[in-house]
Amino acid sequence: MEDKLPHIYTNKNVISSNNRKFYYSLEDKDPDKNKKIKKDTKEDILDKYNLRNTIKSNDINTKIINIFKNSNSIYKIGVNININGHNEEKYLIGRTNNTLITIDGEIINIKDIDDINLI
């Protein structure tokens, strides 16, 4: 005796294609596939995609975050700031996303900073 399922539960035998199409592009136009592809160095990639300013700003932001995380001082943090080739000694009391605030009330744009170090 064979139990049959109602017609609504049966599987339809119509299977559509599940394959996805992918496109792969290679910058090397050489038809010889046995040649090794030249790998870009870090410097080549920075120049190719114009990332030098991004790396510089991320490095400065990381240094500023580490300066304010330092547990040696919580107020009036002494730093050496290099701004446009001029090295100055400043005391920081706060920061925003784009600026640093000194104890003298001076506001320094982070994008103008070349280097910053604790005293």
VENCORFEN-V156072 format. One record per pair of residues at least 24 apart in sequence whose C-alpha atoms are under 10 Angstrom apart, sorted by the first residue. I is the first residue (numbers start at 1). J is the second residue. D is the distance in Angstrom with one decimal. If there is no record, write none. Layout:
BEGIN
i={I & I}
j={J & J}
d={D & D}
END
This chain:
BEGIN
i={53 & 56 & 56 & 56 & 56 & 57 & 57 & 57 & 57 & 57 & 57 & 59 & 59 & 59 & 60 & 60 & 60 & 60 & 60 & 60 & 60 & 61 & 61 & 61 & 61 & 61 & 61 & 63 & 63 & 63 & 63 & 64 & 64 & 64 & 64 & 64 & 64 & 64 & 65 & 66 & 67 & 67 & 67 & 67 & 68 & 68 & 68 & 68 & 70 & 75 & 76 & 76 & 77 & 77 & 77 & 77 & 78 & 78 & 78 & 78 & 79 & 79 & 79 & 79 & 80 & 80 & 80 & 80 & 80 & 81 & 81 & 81 & 81 & 81 & 81 & 81 & 81 & 82 & 82 & 82 & 82 & 82 & 82 & 83 & 83 & 83 & 83 & 83 & 83 & 83 & 83 & 83 & 84 & 84 & 84 & 84 & 85 & 85 & 85 & 86 & 86 & 87 & 87 & 87 & 88 & 89 & 89 & 89 & 89 & 90 & 90 & 91 & 91}
j={111 & 111 & 113 & 114 & 115 & 110 & 111 & 112 & 113 & 114 & 115 & 114 & 115 & 116 & 110 & 111 & 113 & 114 & 115 & 116 & 117 & 97 & 98 & 110 & 111 & 113 & 116 & 115 & 116 & 117 & 118 & 95 & 100 & 110 & 115 & 116 & 117 & 118 & 95 & 118 & 92 & 116 & 117 & 118 & 92 & 93 & 94 & 95 & 118 & 103 & 102 & 103 & 102 & 103 & 118 & 119 & 102 & 117 & 118 & 119 & 116 & 117 & 118 & 119 & 115 & 116 & 117 & 118 & 119 & 108 & 113 & 114 & 115 & 116 & 117 & 118 & 119 & 112 & 113 & 114 & 115 & 116 & 117 & 108 & 109 & 110 & 111 & 112 & 113 & 114 & 115 & 116 & 112 & 113 & 114 & 115 & 113 & 114 & 115 & 113 & 114 & 114 & 115 & 116 & 116 & 116 & 117 & 118 & 119 & 118 & 119 & 118 & 119}
d={9.5 & 9.2 & 9.6 & 8.1 & 9.2 & 8.1 & 6.8 & 9.5 & 8.7 & 8.8 & 9.9 & 9.9 & 9.0 & 10.0 & 7.8 & 8.6 & 7.5 & 7.6 & 6.7 & 7.1 & 9.8 & 9.2 & 9.5 & 7.8 & 9.4 & 9.9 & 9.7 & 8.7 & 7.1 & 7.6 & 9.4 & 8.9 & 9.0 & 9.1 & 9.8 & 7.5 & 8.6 & 9.6 & 9.6 & 9.8 & 9.8 & 9.1 & 8.0 & 6.9 & 9.1 & 9.3 & 8.5 & 8.9 & 9.6 & 9.4 & 8.1 & 6.9 & 9.0 & 9.2 & 7.7 & 8.4 & 9.6 & 8.7 & 6.1 & 5.4 & 6.7 & 5.5 & 4.4 & 5.0 & 8.2 & 5.7 & 5.3 & 6.2 & 6.2 & 9.8 & 7.0 & 7.7 & 6.0 & 4.5 & 6.7 & 8.8 & 9.8 & 8.9 & 6.1 & 5.4 & 5.0 & 6.2 & 8.8 & 9.1 & 9.5 & 9.4 & 9.5 & 6.1 & 4.8 & 5.5 & 7.3 & 8.8 & 6.8 & 7.0 & 6.5 & 9.4 & 9.2 & 7.6 & 9.4 & 9.8 & 9.3 & 9.6 & 8.9 & 9.2 & 9.7 & 9.8 & 9.7 & 9.6 & 8.2 & 9.9 & 9.3 & 9.9 & 9.6}
END
